[in-house]
Amino acid sequence: MEEYLRSTDIIDWDNPAVLELAQLLGTGTKMEIAQRCFEWVRDEIRHSYDYKMNPVTCTASEVLAARTGYCYAKSHLLAALLRANGIPTGFCYQRLTGYDDATFCLHGLNSIYLPEFGWYRVDARGNKPNINAQFVPPVEQLAYKPGEYEQDFPEVWADPMPEVVKALRTYKTYDALSENLPDRA
């Protein structure tokens, strides 16, 4: 479980601003902390594509400073906040149809280890019409349910997928990234 608690260059929960927010959100039971952190990231960090916002962020501290991020980056901040509070957190991915409905791309979300339920997936990408992600363990209420040609990857990654990090580091604007979203077959 240690690998799901560590601070890294991407999940930089030891950054002073991230740690301060984690401590602010970190009161109560582990379940209450997990829900509070999830809802904060879901509701307070704007999804870059939905809001047409720059810059493209990657690390937890970048997401917090800019208050924007794609789903992947938002999952990095959520993992940092939870890990700082001693809650094991990893990364999960779905392969979904892209914004143009003709290509595929990865969608990033988190899996949180809750002793009462085991690994529990949450999706802090941000709600909007037709998307209503919630924290209601043990039921998963994610932003997307993969369709016929889409898929859920079953792994819980301790670190973000390399192709996700590469895309977030390569493209500097939300629209450039939207045209080059990462994928894995």
C-alpha positions as CSV (number, residue, x, y, z in Angstrom):
1,M,0.0,0.0,0.0
2,E,3.0,2.3,0.5
3,E,3.2,3.0,-3.3
4,Y,-0.4,4.4,-3.1
5,L,0.6,6.9,-0.4
6,R,3.9,8.3,-1.6
7,S,4.5,11.8,-2.9
8,T,6.1,12.0,-6.3
9,D,7.0,14.7,-8.8
10,I,3.5,14.5,-10.2
11,I,1.5,13.7,-7.0
12,D,3.4,16.3,-5.0
13,W,1.4,16.3,-1.9
14,D,4.4,17.6,0.1
15,N,4.1,20.9,-1.8
16,P,3.1,23.5,0.9
17,A,-0.1,24.7,-0.9
18,V,-1.3,21.2,-1.5
19,L,-0.4,20.1,2.0
20,E,-2.2,23.1,3.5
21,L,-5.4,22.3,1.5
22,A,-5.1,18.6,2.5
23,Q,-5.0,19.6,6.1
24,L,-7.9,22.0,5.8
25,L,-10.0,19.2,4.2
26,G,-8.6,16.5,6.5
27,T,-10.9,16.5,9.5
28,G,-13.3,13.6,10.4
29,T,-13.3,10.0,9.5
30,K,-11.3,8.6,6.4
31,M,-14.7,8.3,4.6
32,E,-15.6,11.9,5.4
33,I,-12.2,13.1,4.3
34,A,-12.3,11.1,1.1
35,Q,-15.7,12.5,0.2
36,R,-14.7,16.1,1.1
37,C,-11.6,15.9,-1.0
38,F,-13.4,14.4,-3.9
39,E,-16.2,17.0,-3.9
40,W,-13.7,19.8,-3.5
41,V,-11.7,18.8,-6.6
42,R,-14.8,17.9,-8.6
43,D,-16.5,21.3,-7.8
44,E,-13.6,23.8,-7.3
45,I,-11.2,22.8,-10.1
46,R,-12.6,23.6,-13.5
47,H,-12.2,21.1,-16.3
48,S,-10.0,22.7,-18.9
49,Y,-11.9,21.6,-21.9
50,D,-15.4,22.4,-20.5
51,Y,-14.3,26.0,-19.5
52,K,-11.8,26.5,-22.4
53,M,-9.1,27.3,-19.9
54,N,-5.3,27.3,-20.0
55,P,-2.7,26.4,-19.0
56,V,-2.6,22.6,-19.4
57,T,-1.6,21.4,-15.9
58,C,-0.1,18.1,-14.8
59,T,1.2,18.1,-11.2
60,A,-1.1,18.4,-8.2
61,S,0.4,21.7,-7.3
62,E,0.0,23.1,-10.9
63,V,-3.7,22.1,-10.9
64,L,-4.2,23.8,-7.5
65,A,-2.4,27.0,-8.5
66,A,-4.2,27.3,-11.9
67,R,-7.6,26.0,-10.6
68,T,-8.0,24.1,-13.8
69,G,-7.1,20.7,-15.3
70,Y,-8.2,18.0,-17.6
71,C,-9.6,14.8,-15.9
72,Y,-6.1,13.4,-15.7
73,A,-4.7,16.4,-13.9
74,K,-7.7,16.7,-11.6
75,S,-7.1,13.0,-10.6
76,H,-3.5,14.0,-9.8
77,L,-4.7,16.7,-7.3
78,L,-7.3,14.4,-5.8
79,A,-4.7,11.7,-5.2
80,A,-2.3,14.2,-3.6
81,L,-5.0,15.5,-1.2
82,L,-6.0,11.9,-0.2
83,R,-2.5,10.6,0.1
84,A,-1.5,13.6,2.3
85,N,-4.3,12.4,4.6
86,G,-3.1,8.9,4.7
87,I,-5.7,7.5,2.3
88,P,-4.2,5.1,-0.4
89,T,-5.1,6.4,-3.8
90,G,-4.3,5.2,-7.3
91,F,-5.3,5.9,-10.9
92,C,-7.8,4.2,-13.2
93,Y,-8.5,4.8,-16.8
94,Q,-11.3,4.3,-19.3
95,R,-10.9,4.2,-23.1
96,L,-13.7,6.4,-24.5
97,T,-14.7,8.0,-27.7
98,G,-13.0,11.3,-28.1
99,Y,-14.6,14.7,-28.4
100,D,-15.0,14.2,-32.2
101,D,-16.7,10.8,-31.7
102,A,-14.4,9.3,-34.4
103,T,-11.3,8.7,-32.3
104,F,-10.6,7.1,-28.9
105,C,-8.8,8.6,-25.9
106,L,-8.1,7.8,-22.3
107,H,-10.2,9.3,-19.4
108,G,-8.6,9.5,-16.0
109,L,-10.1,8.9,-12.6
110,N,-9.1,7.6,-9.2
111,S,-9.5,4.6,-7.1
112,I,-9.5,5.1,-3.3
113,Y,-8.8,2.3,-0.8
114,L,-11.6,2.5,1.8
115,P,-11.2,-0.2,4.5
116,E,-15.0,-0.7,4.5
117,F,-15.3,-1.4,0.8
118,G,-11.8,-2.0,-0.7
119,W,-10.8,-0.1,-3.8
120,Y,-13.6,2.3,-4.8
121,R,-13.5,4.4,-8.0
122,V,-14.4,8.0,-8.1
123,D,-14.4,10.5,-11.0
124,A,-13.7,14.1,-10.1
125,R,-13.7,15.4,-13.7
126,G,-16.6,17.8,-12.9
127,N,-20.3,17.6,-13.3
128,K,-22.3,19.2,-16.1
129,P,-25.5,18.3,-18.0
130,N,-25.5,14.5,-18.5
131,I,-22.6,14.0,-16.1
132,N,-23.3,13.4,-12.5
133,A,-20.4,11.8,-10.7
134,Q,-20.9,11.3,-7.0
135,F,-19.3,9.7,-3.9
136,V,-21.8,7.1,-2.7
137,P,-19.8,4.0,-1.7
138,P,-20.1,1.1,-2.3
139,V,-21.9,2.2,-5.5
140,E,-19.8,3.7,-8.2
141,Q,-21.3,6.8,-9.8
142,L,-18.7,7.8,-12.4
143,A,-18.9,10.4,-15.1
144,Y,-19.0,7.9,-18.0
145,K,-20.1,4.3,-18.5
146,P,-18.1,2.8,-21.4
147,G,-20.2,1.9,-24.5
148,E,-19.9,-1.0,-26.9
149,Y,-16.4,-0.2,-28.4
150,E,-15.1,1.5,-25.3
151,Q,-13.5,-0.1,-22.2
152,D,-12.7,0.1,-18.6
153,F,-9.1,-0.8,-17.7
154,P,-9.2,-2.8,-14.5
155,E,-5.8,-1.9,-13.1
156,V,-5.3,0.5,-10.2
157,W,-2.1,2.3,-11.1
158,A,0.2,3.8,-8.3
159,D,1.4,6.4,-10.8
160,P,-0.2,8.1,-13.8
161,M,0.1,6.3,-17.1
162,P,3.3,7.6,-18.9
163,E,1.3,8.5,-22.1
164,V,-0.9,10.7,-20.0
165,V,2.0,12.6,-18.4
166,K,3.7,12.9,-21.8
167,A,0.6,14.5,-23.3
168,L,0.1,16.9,-20.4
169,R,3.8,17.9,-20.6
170,T,3.8,18.3,-24.4
171,Y,0.7,20.4,-25.2
172,K,0.5,23.8,-23.6
173,T,-3.1,24.9,-24.4
174,Y,-6.4,23.1,-23.8
175,D,-7.3,23.1,-27.5
176,A,-4.0,21.6,-28.6
177,L,-4.4,18.9,-26.0
178,S,-8.0,18.2,-27.0
179,E,-6.7,17.4,-30.5
180,N,-4.0,15.1,-29.1
181,L,-5.6,13.3,-26.2
182,P,-3.6,10.3,-25.0
183,D,-4.8,6.8,-25.9
184,R,-3.9,3.2,-25.2
185,A,-5.4,0.3,-27.1
